[in-house]
Amino acid sequence: MQGIVGDAETDEPFSGANVVINGETGATAYGTATDLDGRFALGAPVGTHDIEVSYISYATNPC
């Protein structure tokens, strides 16, 4: 899984945003931080996953 995290209004990328997939018990199963351009990649197994993105001074956003 890969993508880019940024502000929806300004298109500014979020450097250092946390991107996680939580396991069934609520503990983080996979996680990473975005690079300087807001890009991330997670090596999660094939399937359907809920990801959660958090960034300082923004509300946590489950996707």
KEPALUM-961736 format. One record per residue: residue in one letter; z, y, x of N, C-alpha, C in turn. Coordinates in nm, 3 decimals. Example, Ala and Ser with C-alpha at 12.3 -4.5 7.8 and 13.67 -1.06 7.14 Angstrom:
<atoms>
<atom><code>a</code><n_c3>0.780</n_c3><n_c2>-0.569</n_c2><n_c1>1.319</n_c1><ca_c3>0.780</ca_c3><ca_c2>-0.450</ca_c2><ca_c1>1.230</ca_c1><c_c3>0.780</c_c3><c_c2>-0.330</c_c2><c_c1>1.320</c_c1></atom>
<atom><code>s</code><n_c3>0.708</n_c3><n_c2>-0.225</n_c2><n_c1>1.285</n_c1><ca_c3>0.714</ca_c3><ca_c2>-0.106</ca_c2><ca_c1>1.367</ca_c1><c_c3>0.787</c_c3><c_c2>0.003</c_c2><c_c1>1.290</c_c1></atom>
</atoms>
This chain:
<atoms>
<atom><code>m</code><n_c3>0.000</n_c3><n_c2>-0.115</n_c2><n_c1>0.085</n_c1><ca_c3>0.000</ca_c3><ca_c2>0.000</ca_c2><ca_c1>0.000</ca_c1><c_c3>0.000</c_c3><c_c2>0.122</c_c2><c_c1>0.091</c_c1></atom>
<atom><code>q</code><n_c3>-0.082</n_c3><n_c2>0.219</n_c2><n_c1>0.058</n_c1><ca_c3>-0.085</ca_c3><ca_c2>0.342</ca_c2><ca_c1>0.136</ca_c1><c_c3>-0.117</c_c3><c_c2>0.459</c_c2><c_c1>0.044</c_c1></atom>
<atom><code>g</code><n_c3>-0.085</n_c3><n_c2>0.578</n_c2><n_c1>0.091</n_c1><ca_c3>-0.111</ca_c3><ca_c2>0.695</ca_c2><ca_c1>0.009</ca_c1><c_c3>-0.071</c_c3><c_c2>0.822</c_c2><c_c1>0.079</c_c1></atom>
<atom><code>i</code><n_c3>-0.077</n_c3><n_c2>0.931</n_c2><n_c1>0.006</n_c1><ca_c3>-0.040</ca_c3><ca_c2>1.064</ca_c2><ca_c1>0.055</ca_c1><c_c3>0.057</c_c3><c_c2>1.125</c_c2><c_c1>-0.044</c_c1></atom>
<atom><code>v</code><n_c3>0.165</n_c3><n_c2>1.185</n_c2><n_c1>0.008</n_c1><ca_c3>0.266</ca_c3><ca_c2>1.249</ca_c2><ca_c1>-0.075</ca_c1><c_c3>0.259</c_c3><c_c2>1.400</c_c2><c_c1>-0.051</c_c1></atom>
<atom><code>g</code><n_c3>0.256</n_c3><n_c2>1.476</n_c2><n_c1>-0.162</n_c1><ca_c3>0.251</ca_c3><ca_c2>1.621</ca_c2><ca_c1>-0.147</ca_c1><c_c3>0.290</c_c3><c_c2>1.691</c_c2><c_c1>-0.277</c_c1></atom>
<atom><code>d</code><n_c3>0.293</n_c3><n_c2>1.821</n_c2><n_c1>-0.270</n_c1><ca_c3>0.327</ca_c3><ca_c2>1.904</ca_c2><ca_c1>-0.385</ca_c1><c_c3>0.208</c_c3><c_c2>1.909</c_c2><c_c1>-0.480</c_c1></atom>
<atom><code>a</code><n_c3>0.229</n_c3><n_c2>1.876</n_c2><n_c1>-0.606</n_c1><ca_c3>0.122</ca_c3><ca_c2>1.871</ca_c2><ca_c1>-0.705</ca_c1><c_c3>0.062</c_c3><c_c2>2.009</c_c2><c_c1>-0.734</c_c1></atom>
<atom><code>e</code><n_c3>0.142</n_c3><n_c2>2.114</n_c2><n_c1>-0.716</n_c1><ca_c3>0.093</ca_c3><ca_c2>2.248</ca_c2><ca_c1>-0.747</ca_c1><c_c3>0.020</c_c3><c_c2>2.313</c_c2><c_c1>-0.630</c_c1></atom>
<atom><code>t</code><n_c3>0.068</n_c3><n_c2>2.290</n_c2><n_c1>-0.507</n_c1><ca_c3>0.011</ca_c3><ca_c2>2.358</ca_c2><ca_c1>-0.391</ca_c1><c_c3>-0.075</c_c3><c_c2>2.267</c_c2><c_c1>-0.303</c_c1></atom>
<atom><code>d</code><n_c3>-0.071</n_c3><n_c2>2.137</n_c2><n_c1>-0.328</n_c1><ca_c3>-0.139</ca_c3><ca_c2>2.036</ca_c2><ca_c1>-0.245</ca_c1><c_c3>-0.086</c_c3><c_c2>2.032</c_c2><c_c1>-0.102</c_c1></atom>
<atom><code>e</code><n_c3>0.028</n_c3><n_c2>2.094</n_c2><n_c1>-0.076</n_c1><ca_c3>0.089</ca_c3><ca_c2>2.090</ca_c2><ca_c1>0.057</ca_c1><c_c3>0.147</c_c3><c_c2>1.951</c_c2><c_c1>0.081</c_c1></atom>
<atom><code>p</code><n_c3>0.111</n_c3><n_c2>1.886</n_c2><n_c1>0.195</n_c1><ca_c3>0.166</ca_c3><ca_c2>1.753</ca_c2><ca_c1>0.222</ca_c1><c_c3>0.314</c_c3><c_c2>1.759</c_c2><c_c1>0.256</c_c1></atom>
<atom><code>f</code><n_c3>0.386</n_c3><n_c2>1.651</n_c2><n_c1>0.223</n_c1><ca_c3>0.528</ca_c3><ca_c2>1.641</ca_c2><ca_c1>0.253</ca_c1><c_c3>0.546</c_c3><c_c2>1.556</c_c2><c_c1>0.378</c_c1></atom>
<atom><code>s</code><n_c3>0.580</n_c3><n_c2>1.618</n_c2><n_c1>0.486</n_c1><ca_c3>0.610</ca_c3><ca_c2>1.549</ca_c2><ca_c1>0.611</ca_c1><c_c3>0.754</c_c3><c_c2>1.500</c_c2><c_c1>0.607</c_c1></atom>
<atom><code>g</code><n_c3>0.776</n_c3><n_c2>1.372</n_c2><n_c1>0.629</n_c1><ca_c3>0.911</ca_c3><ca_c2>1.317</ca_c2><ca_c1>0.631</ca_c1><c_c3>0.967</c_c3><c_c2>1.278</c_c2><c_c1>0.496</c_c1></atom>
<atom><code>a</code><n_c3>0.883</n_c3><n_c2>1.270</n_c2><n_c1>0.393</n_c1><ca_c3>0.930</ca_c3><ca_c2>1.223</ca_c2><ca_c1>0.262</ca_c1><c_c3>0.959</c_c3><c_c2>1.073</c_c2><c_c1>0.272</c_c1></atom>
<atom><code>n</code><n_c3>1.059</n_c3><n_c2>1.027</n_c2><n_c1>0.200</n_c1><ca_c3>1.093</ca_c3><ca_c2>0.886</ca_c2><ca_c1>0.197</ca_c1><c_c3>1.017</c_c3><c_c2>0.818</c_c2><c_c1>0.084</c_c1></atom>
<atom><code>v</code><n_c3>0.956</n_c3><n_c2>0.704</n_c2><n_c1>0.116</n_c1><ca_c3>0.882</ca_c3><ca_c2>0.624</ca_c2><ca_c1>0.019</ca_c1><c_c3>0.940</c_c3><c_c2>0.483</c_c2><c_c1>0.024</c_c1></atom>
<atom><code>v</code><n_c3>0.994</n_c3><n_c2>0.435</n_c2><n_c1>-0.087</n_c1><ca_c3>1.059</ca_c3><ca_c2>0.303</ca_c2><ca_c1>-0.088</ca_c1><c_c3>1.016</c_c3><c_c2>0.220</c_c2><c_c1>-0.208</c_c1></atom>
<atom><code>i</code><n_c3>1.021</n_c3><n_c2>0.089</n_c2><n_c1>-0.189</n_c1><ca_c3>1.008</ca_c3><ca_c2>-0.008</ca_c2><ca_c1>-0.297</ca_c1><c_c3>1.143</c_c3><c_c2>-0.077</c_c2><c_c1>-0.305</c_c1></atom>
<atom><code>n</code><n_c3>1.207</n_c3><n_c2>-0.067</n_c2><n_c1>-0.421</n_c1><ca_c3>1.339</ca_c3><ca_c2>-0.128</ca_c2><ca_c1>-0.438</ca_c1><c_c3>1.324</c_c3><c_c2>-0.274</c_c2><c_c1>-0.479</c_c1></atom>
<atom><code>g</code><n_c3>1.414</n_c3><n_c2>-0.358</n_c2><n_c1>-0.428</n_c1><ca_c3>1.415</ca_c3><ca_c2>-0.499</ca_c2><ca_c1>-0.464</ca_c1><c_c3>1.481</c_c3><c_c2>-0.520</c_c2><c_c1>-0.599</c_c1></atom>
<atom><code>e</code><n_c3>1.488</n_c3><n_c2>-0.645</n_c2><n_c1>-0.640</n_c1><ca_c3>1.544</ca_c3><ca_c2>-0.678</ca_c2><ca_c1>-0.771</ca_c1><c_c3>1.691</c_c3><c_c2>-0.640</c_c2><c_c1>-0.784</c_c1></atom>
<atom><code>t</code><n_c3>1.765</n_c3><n_c2>-0.638</n_c2><n_c1>-0.674</n_c1><ca_c3>1.908</ca_c3><ca_c2>-0.604</ca_c2><ca_c1>-0.679</ca_c1><c_c3>1.932</c_c3><c_c2>-0.454</c_c2><c_c1>-0.665</c_c1></atom>
<atom><code>g</code><n_c3>1.824</n_c3><n_c2>-0.377</n_c2><n_c1>-0.651</n_c1><ca_c3>1.837</ca_c3><ca_c2>-0.233</ca_c2><ca_c1>-0.636</ca_c1><c_c3>1.840</c_c3><c_c2>-0.188</c_c2><c_c1>-0.492</c_c1></atom>
<atom><code>a</code><n_c3>1.857</n_c3><n_c2>-0.282</n_c2><n_c1>-0.398</n_c1><ca_c3>1.855</ca_c3><ca_c2>-0.247</ca_c2><ca_c1>-0.256</ca_c1><c_c3>1.710</c_c3><c_c2>-0.221</c_c2><c_c1>-0.213</c_c1></atom>
<atom><code>t</code><n_c3>1.691</n_c3><n_c2>-0.137</n_c2><n_c1>-0.112</n_c1><ca_c3>1.557</ca_c3><ca_c2>-0.109</ca_c2><ca_c1>-0.063</ca_c1><c_c3>1.497</c_c3><c_c2>-0.234</c_c2><c_c1>-0.001</c_c1></atom>
<atom><code>a</code><n_c3>1.381</n_c3><n_c2>-0.275</n_c2><n_c1>-0.051</n_c1><ca_c3>1.312</ca_c3><ca_c2>-0.393</ca_c2><ca_c1>0.001</ca_c1><c_c3>1.213</c_c3><c_c2>-0.352</c_c2><c_c1>0.111</c_c1></atom>
<atom><code>y</code><n_c3>1.144</n_c3><n_c2>-0.242</n_c2><n_c1>0.090</n_c1><ca_c3>1.048</ca_c3><ca_c2>-0.189</ca_c2><ca_c1>0.186</ca_c1><c_c3>1.062</c_c3><c_c2>-0.037</c_c2><c_c1>0.184</c_c1></atom>
<atom><code>g</code><n_c3>1.050</n_c3><n_c2>0.026</n_c2><n_c1>0.299</n_c1><ca_c3>1.060</ca_c3><ca_c2>0.170</ca_c2><ca_c1>0.303</ca_c1><c_c3>0.995</c_c3><c_c2>0.229</c_c2><c_c1>0.427</c_c1></atom>
<atom><code>t</code><n_c3>0.955</n_c3><n_c2>0.354</n_c2><n_c1>0.415</n_c1><ca_c3>0.895</ca_c3><ca_c2>0.425</ca_c2><ca_c1>0.526</ca_c1><c_c3>0.908</c_c3><c_c2>0.575</c_c2><c_c1>0.500</c_c1></atom>
<atom><code>a</code><n_c3>0.867</n_c3><n_c2>0.653</n_c2><n_c1>0.596</n_c1><ca_c3>0.862</ca_c3><ca_c2>0.799</ca_c2><ca_c1>0.581</ca_c1><c_c3>0.718</c_c3><c_c2>0.845</c_c2><c_c1>0.605</c_c1></atom>
<atom><code>t</code><n_c3>0.680</n_c3><n_c2>0.954</n_c2><n_c1>0.541</n_c1><ca_c3>0.545</ca_c3><ca_c2>1.006</ca_c2><ca_c1>0.559</ca_c1><c_c3>0.530</c_c3><c_c2>1.072</c_c2><c_c1>0.695</c_c1></atom>
<atom><code>d</code><n_c3>0.405</n_c3><n_c2>1.076</n_c2><n_c1>0.745</n_c1><ca_c3>0.377</ca_c3><ca_c2>1.142</ca_c2><ca_c1>0.872</ca_c1><c_c3>0.357</c_c3><c_c2>1.293</c_c2><c_c1>0.850</c_c1></atom>
<atom><code>l</code><n_c3>0.310</n_c3><n_c2>1.362</n_c2><n_c1>0.952</n_c1><ca_c3>0.293</ca_c3><ca_c2>1.507</ca_c2><ca_c1>0.943</ca_c1><c_c3>0.192</c_c3><c_c2>1.549</c_c2><c_c1>0.835</c_c1></atom>
<atom><code>d</code><n_c3>0.100</n_c3><n_c2>1.458</n_c2><n_c1>0.800</n_c1><ca_c3>-0.001</ca_c3><ca_c2>1.488</ca_c2><ca_c1>0.698</ca_c1><c_c3>0.036</c_c3><c_c2>1.434</c_c2><c_c1>0.561</c_c1></atom>
<atom><code>g</code><n_c3>0.161</n_c3><n_c2>1.385</n_c2><n_c1>0.545</n_c1><ca_c3>0.206</ca_c3><ca_c2>1.332</ca_c2><ca_c1>0.417</ca_c1><c_c3>0.161</c_c3><c_c2>1.189</c_c2><c_c1>0.390</c_c1></atom>
<atom><code>r</code><n_c3>0.101</n_c3><n_c2>1.122</n_c2><n_c1>0.488</n_c1><ca_c3>0.049</ca_c3><ca_c2>0.986</ca_c2><ca_c1>0.469</ca_c1><c_c3>0.158</c_c3><c_c2>0.882</c_c2><c_c1>0.493</c_c1></atom>
<atom><code>f</code><n_c3>0.147</n_c3><n_c2>0.771</n_c2><n_c1>0.420</n_c1><ca_c3>0.239</ca_c3><ca_c2>0.660</ca_c2><ca_c1>0.440</ca_c1><c_c3>0.165</c_c3><c_c2>0.529</c_c2><c_c1>0.422</c_c1></atom>
<atom><code>a</code><n_c3>0.222</n_c3><n_c2>0.422</n_c2><n_c1>0.478</n_c1><ca_c3>0.171</ca_c3><ca_c2>0.287</ca_c2><ca_c1>0.458</ca_c1><c_c3>0.291</c_c3><c_c2>0.193</c_c2><c_c1>0.452</c_c1></atom>
<atom><code>l</code><n_c3>0.290</n_c3><n_c2>0.103</n_c2><n_c1>0.354</n_c1><ca_c3>0.395</ca_c3><ca_c2>0.003</ca_c2><ca_c1>0.338</ca_c1><c_c3>0.331</c_c3><c_c2>-0.135</c_c2><c_c1>0.336</c_c1></atom>
<atom><code>g</code><n_c3>0.390</n_c3><n_c2>-0.228</n_c2><n_c1>0.409</n_c1><ca_c3>0.339</ca_c3><ca_c2>-0.364</ca_c2><ca_c1>0.414</ca_c1><c_c3>0.401</c_c3><c_c2>-0.453</c_c2><c_c1>0.308</c_c1></atom>
<atom><code>a</code><n_c3>0.393</n_c3><n_c2>-0.414</n_c2><n_c1>0.184</n_c1><ca_c3>0.451</ca_c3><ca_c2>-0.491</ca_c2><ca_c1>0.073</ca_c1><c_c3>0.357</c_c3><c_c2>-0.605</c_c2><c_c1>0.035</c_c1></atom>
<atom><code>p</code><n_c3>0.412</n_c3><n_c2>-0.716</n_c2><n_c1>-0.017</n_c1><ca_c3>0.327</ca_c3><ca_c2>-0.826</ca_c2><ca_c1>-0.061</ca_c1><c_c3>0.242</c_c3><c_c2>-0.785</c_c2><c_c1>-0.182</c_c1></atom>
<atom><code>v</code><n_c3>0.135</n_c3><n_c2>-0.857</n_c2><n_c1>-0.203</n_c1><ca_c3>0.046</ca_c3><ca_c2>-0.831</ca_c2><ca_c1>-0.317</ca_c1><c_c3>0.124</c_c3><c_c2>-0.846</c_c2><c_c1>-0.446</c_c1></atom>
<atom><code>g</code><n_c3>0.102</n_c3><n_c2>-0.754</n_c2><n_c1>-0.538</n_c1><ca_c3>0.170</ca_c3><ca_c2>-0.759</ca_c2><ca_c1>-0.666</ca_c1><c_c3>0.187</c_c3><c_c2>-0.620</c_c2><c_c1>-0.722</c_c1></atom>
<atom><code>t</code><n_c3>0.263</n_c3><n_c2>-0.609</n_c2><n_c1>-0.828</n_c1><ca_c3>0.292</ca_c3><ca_c2>-0.481</ca_c2><ca_c1>-0.892</ca_c1><c_c3>0.429</c_c3><c_c2>-0.436</c_c2><c_c1>-0.847</c_c1></atom>
<atom><code>h</code><n_c3>0.436</n_c3><n_c2>-0.313</n_c2><n_c1>-0.798</n_c1><ca_c3>0.562</ca_c3><ca_c2>-0.260</ca_c2><ca_c1>-0.746</ca_c1><c_c3>0.586</c_c3><c_c2>-0.120</c_c2><c_c1>-0.801</c_c1></atom>
<atom><code>d</code><n_c3>0.711</n_c3><n_c2>-0.087</n_c2><n_c1>-0.820</n_c1><ca_c3>0.751</ca_c3><ca_c2>0.050</ca_c2><ca_c1>-0.851</ca_c1><c_c3>0.793</c_c3><c_c2>0.114</c_c2><c_c1>-0.721</c_c1></atom>
<atom><code>i</code><n_c3>0.736</n_c3><n_c2>0.230</n_c2><n_c1>-0.689</n_c1><ca_c3>0.777</ca_c3><ca_c2>0.299</ca_c2><ca_c1>-0.569</ca_c1><c_c3>0.858</c_c3><c_c2>0.422</c_c2><c_c1>-0.607</c_c1></atom>
<atom><code>e</code><n_c3>0.942</n_c3><n_c2>0.466</n_c2><n_c1>-0.514</n_c1><ca_c3>1.024</ca_c3><ca_c2>0.584</ca_c2><ca_c1>-0.536</ca_c1><c_c3>1.003</c_c3><c_c2>0.677</c_c2><c_c1>-0.417</c_c1></atom>
<atom><code>v</code><n_c3>0.976</n_c3><n_c2>0.804</n_c2><n_c1>-0.447</n_c1><ca_c3>0.952</ca_c3><ca_c2>0.904</ca_c2><ca_c1>-0.344</ca_c1><c_c3>1.061</c_c3><c_c2>1.009</c_c2><c_c1>-0.351</c_c1></atom>
<atom><code>s</code><n_c3>1.118</n_c3><n_c2>1.041</n_c2><n_c1>-0.235</n_c1><ca_c3>1.219</ca_c3><ca_c2>1.147</ca_c2><ca_c1>-0.232</ca_c1><c_c3>1.190</c_c3><c_c2>1.241</c_c2><c_c1>-0.115</c_c1></atom>
<atom><code>y</code><n_c3>1.222</n_c3><n_c2>1.368</n_c2><n_c1>-0.136</n_c1><ca_c3>1.197</ca_c3><ca_c2>1.471</ca_c2><ca_c1>-0.036</ca_c1><c_c3>1.304</c_c3><c_c2>1.579</c_c2><c_c1>-0.055</c_c1></atom>
<atom><code>i</code><n_c3>1.351</n_c3><n_c2>1.635</n_c2><n_c1>0.053</n_c1><ca_c3>1.457</ca_c3><ca_c2>1.735</ca_c2><ca_c1>0.048</ca_c1><c_c3>1.418</c_c3><c_c2>1.851</c_c2><c_c1>-0.044</c_c1></atom>
<atom><code>s</code><n_c3>1.507</n_c3><n_c2>1.888</n_c2><n_c1>-0.130</n_c1><ca_c3>1.499</ca_c3><ca_c2>1.997</ca_c2><ca_c1>-0.228</ca_c1><c_c3>1.401</c_c3><c_c2>1.971</c_c2><c_c1>-0.342</c_c1></atom>
<atom><code>y</code><n_c3>1.357</n_c3><n_c2>1.845</n_c2><n_c1>-0.357</n_c1><ca_c3>1.276</ca_c3><ca_c2>1.805</ca_c2><ca_c1>-0.472</ca_c1><c_c3>1.348</c_c3><c_c2>1.692</c_c2><c_c1>-0.544</c_c1></atom>
<atom><code>a</code><n_c3>1.327</n_c3><n_c2>1.679</n_c2><n_c1>-0.672</n_c1><ca_c3>1.387</ca_c3><ca_c2>1.569</ca_c2><ca_c1>-0.749</ca_c1><c_c3>1.320</c_c3><c_c2>1.438</c_c2><c_c1>-0.707</c_c1></atom>
<atom><code>t</code><n_c3>1.399</n_c3><n_c2>1.330</n_c2><n_c1>-0.702</n_c1><ca_c3>1.344</ca_c3><ca_c2>1.199</ca_c2><ca_c1>-0.671</ca_c1><c_c3>1.247</c_c3><c_c2>1.159</c_c2><c_c1>-0.782</c_c1></atom>
<atom><code>n</code><n_c3>1.132</n_c3><n_c2>1.103</n_c2><n_c1>-0.741</n_c1><ca_c3>1.027</ca_c3><ca_c2>1.073</ca_c2><ca_c1>-0.837</ca_c1><c_c3>0.991</c_c3><c_c2>0.926</c_c2><c_c1>-0.834</c_c1></atom>
<atom><code>p</code><n_c3>1.033</n_c3><n_c2>0.849</n_c2><n_c1>-0.936</n_c1><ca_c3>0.985</ca_c3><ca_c2>0.710</ca_c2><ca_c1>-0.943</ca_c1><c_c3>0.840</c_c3><c_c2>0.711</c_c2><c_c1>-0.990</c_c1></atom>
<atom><code>c</code><n_c3>0.757</n_c3><n_c2>0.632</n_c2><n_c1>-0.925</n_c1><ca_c3>0.614</ca_c3><ca_c2>0.627</ca_c2><ca_c1>-0.959</ca_c1><c_c3>0.577</c_c3><c_c2>0.491</c_c2><c_c1>-1.011</c_c1></atom>
</atoms>
